[in-house]
């Protein structure tokens, strides 16, 4: 059995006005997993992603990261996150945004070279000096993915990473992501409506009304 | 319906933005309301103070042949009168007395009589110095001239009649002799008449008996006046209105008594002088108050605009969804209305709470139209800050552009035109123009009703202020936008290893930071300049009071009753720090009688302060040293130097009264310098010499005055002195507090404490708001950016580095530029308003404590703003969803 990176037991998350975004979710992400989280809008995908990434706390149940370390050290070292909405720091250039996790982790000298290399691998090297406001939505998401990968994390959580890309660009982009993660043991959890992306993932979590209704095939089996 | 929904959404989701805008409006409204209330109160107190200082309001001279009782009736009908008495005047050819075996004779004089009850209703006109008030009274100077005391006889040389002899009962002082003996009916531009040197006051019946025959023979040599006091409570509280009321009533009286009486309107003249004081107050209000109001308005606009980018994006979304310009403006108006109305209510309420208006004026003041204007201005400000940008965006900017902040915008037009340097050059030019006129801002020549104000002088500080603000924006913009080494040096203490990335981030937010620095610098500059000016003004007001009073406590005596005779008893008082005697004599310089002060130059500074500004061309220490080294040295006024064309070292003969033979004899002095001011000296020419020399040459070492320094409270020392000297009513005890209160006709009478207290309080508030509130609102608009940092793994200290770096840039830039600008502005204000100070200050007084408090509050407000920027645990995910 692969090592579990994240364990969620009976997770629940209630918001104001009685909105139950998650209900009794049991989940596990193992090292090297490729998980597509699918489901209709409002089914709890983003909420679960945030909890697994340590950005949000469940109102019921527990979440642990036995394979990653203590909570305070999860990000940026072990978990990289790509958010659904544009999430680049507006006052930094693309290169500075991508290299920011390295700077925060205390490796400023390697930030720029690593960032440029990643951008080049995504075909975004010409955007290095631009500011986020000068990018298209698709470009922003790809840059955000580069930022999520720059620290070579053990777990990458991506929320609709190809949502603003055309099919050809999305395929190229996702190929690059999978290629970079190949053999690293990094787990990838992607919340997506894109069937082409979901089909390329080994495991599919189906969310419905806040519940994880199915996991197929199971990660161990994959 | 839609507007209500919008409003609910704004209040729910954007409450800090609405609150910030309301706070901005509240500050402006509160400041302006406080100023309006202060001016109303100050005007009222100014009238009351001026009115109480006038001994006799109206002097109505009855023309020969007219019916005095009819005139008296006309007076009572012209205005509400509290008291009216008759005074008789008679010219005398001279007085003569036998003293010490010699006959003393004076030149022409006046013999007056006051009717019954006069002294009770006009107590300031006559003060008993020695002897009894019942009987014939001789004026102090006349007694000195004739060498008479109570009990001595004086012969009055009547005009056209034989002389008559009277016995002196008492010696009096006539403090208001200038007015008492004024020539009623002279044109306004005529030169003031000097009061007679020789005066006797006879009982009413005695005067009638002795001078009725003279009145029949020579009616041109006798006069009758009515002296009236108006009912002051009936006067309007505003000095300008009071002046109109009194002068109107005086003209009415003149009309009623045309051809039968002449009216001297002392009260009207006094109110005219107060009107000039009110003019000075408005001048200072322009210099100090208007910039505060302008700053508050600018700050309000900046605060309400700090949420502009978000509003712009929201409005762009509405436009995408088909909202018309009218709809967008209506929605903005709703938000503006809520902010403005809340701000006005809170601002006015706070102002009224902290500036209570005393009854019975309360309701009149609250109905002041100026308050309504303030409320309208608050409304206008709130609407302008919201609607103008919305209208501009709807007409000039595409939706696409509105959805993005343009952080690479080109330099604004004013920068490309170098407007900041042009304005500073203009400030220098106008300042030089004012300097070339000797800084004569307000002209109010004595004896001339018309006044003028050089309003151009205001241009210099206004241009300086605006020019400095723009220069601050240029310099701070350059430092930040170019990610300069100086920026990194400033950030290193808080950003540490993150300095490069933090400075890079800040360099792309230079426009926002520059505005924050400029607003903070503007507020700090205003606070600093107001505080320094106020401190300098208060210091000079004390100097002026000390000049008038002489010291903390001064005992004023006469040659007959010198205060110096009680030196031992005064020195023994526990609260007395230093006690020094000073001679006060009279000396003829040519035909001009001047005050002569005899001092011990080695000791005088123990009891009083002598400023370098009191002397021309040399320091106080230098002058005193020269006087000590020149026993027969004398300091004279500039006018005397001009009149006699004196050169340093010239001999000047002064005629002094010799105590041995009671005659005036010439005494040689050597001219060693010019004295412009001296403690207790009048505004007219005066002389300062060595007391020892004067004593030797006049045969009298009496010291008429005594100057005293207090260990603690001067008023307490004055009470002790008054107690010791209770048996000597001729000795007048005055403390510096009374002098400060009594300084009435110069600008020091205008109580700027109220205005500057308002301004200094609001300055601190505005400085804190400019720094902290704008920073906090900016952080609130960028919560998501900080949530992103948290989400990608920034530790709390690293998040703090980002937010504190912004705060530090605001603090350092705002305080450094603000203090430099404020000091420069204060220096300019003090120079331009030199006429306000009497004497002019030698240096600026810096209120270190106030500045320290202000700096502390600015730092505290920034700290509070920084704290508000930290993403709350558990809310990061929610803030990430916030589009």
Interface residues (C-beta under 8 A of the other chain):
Chain A: X46 X47 X50 X53 X55 X56 X57 X72 X74 X75 X76 X77 X81 X83 X85 X87 X88 X89 X90 X91 X92 X93 X96 X100 X101 X103 X104 X105 X106 X108 X131 X133 X147
Chain B: X404 X405 X406 X407 X408 X497 X498 X500 X501 X504 X505 X506 X508 X509 X782 X785 X788 X789 X791 X792 X793 X794 X795 X798 X874 X876 X877 X880 X881 X883
